[in-house]
Amino acid sequence: MSILDTPINALDGSPLDLHQFEGKSLLVVNVASQCGLTPQYEGLERLQQRYAGRGFSVLGVPCNQFGSQEPGSPEEIRTFCSTNYGVTFPMTEKVEVNGEGRHELYEKLTATPDAKGEAGDITWNFEKFLVAPDGTVQRFRPMVEPESEEVVAALEASLPS
């Protein structure tokens, strides 16, 4: 079963059909508004603007599991992201990415090892998963900046031709 088959809601609570990303490269990121890494929204939005026309999208996944750093309501999250970072990429409902309540999307994603070969739990906010059009997944830990050489190289290599 593809990651795109996973049921999830948009931030506003309506169903979000991940099949809209079929044939595209998708960077799935668990995000939070009150984290030291929150400024990564800037790099994520720049990637969105730079590559959206080439078959790419960021997908923000709010999560409150790390230091309660995403406590807001959906409306508060939307307003924060648009006002402070001009976020235009799609956002999902707030979900859990670890533990017994882990969302099905993250059940699939966390099976992917990072560059060191380590799979398993999300370590903090802003962990990134690049899903290529063929369904292969690459994982980047939270401290890896969205516009880092390794993420951009992987993203460009995964873009549909």
C-alpha positions, 0 to 999 in steps of 0.5 A: 500500500502506497503512502498516498493511500493513507487517509488523513485530513487537511488542517481544516478537518476536511479529507486530504486526498494524498493522491493529488501528489501522485507523480510528484515529489513530496517532502513530508515534515512534522512541524511545530510553531513554538520550536527552536527549529520553527524558522525552518518554515522559511526554507520549506516555503522557499523550496515550495516556491522554487520547485512547485512548478516542477512537480514538488510539494511540501506537506506540513504535518503539525504535531504537539508531541515534542515539548508541547510546541504545537498547542494551537487550534487549526485556525491558530496554526494556519494564521501563525504559518501564513502570517509569520512565514507566508506558508502556501504549502498544504498542511494536515490535521495535527497528528501523533508521529510516535507512540501508540497513537502514531498516525498511519502515515508515520507508521509507514514513514518511520520504517525508512532509515536515515543516512546512518541507517537508523529507522524508527521513531521521529526524534523531534519537530521538523524531521523530513521525508522525501517521497519520490514519484516512484514511492521511494523515501529518503529521511532527513533528521530535524537538524538538517536544514530544508535547503541543505545541499543534501536535501536539495540534491535529493529533491532535484534528483527525485523530481519527475522528468 
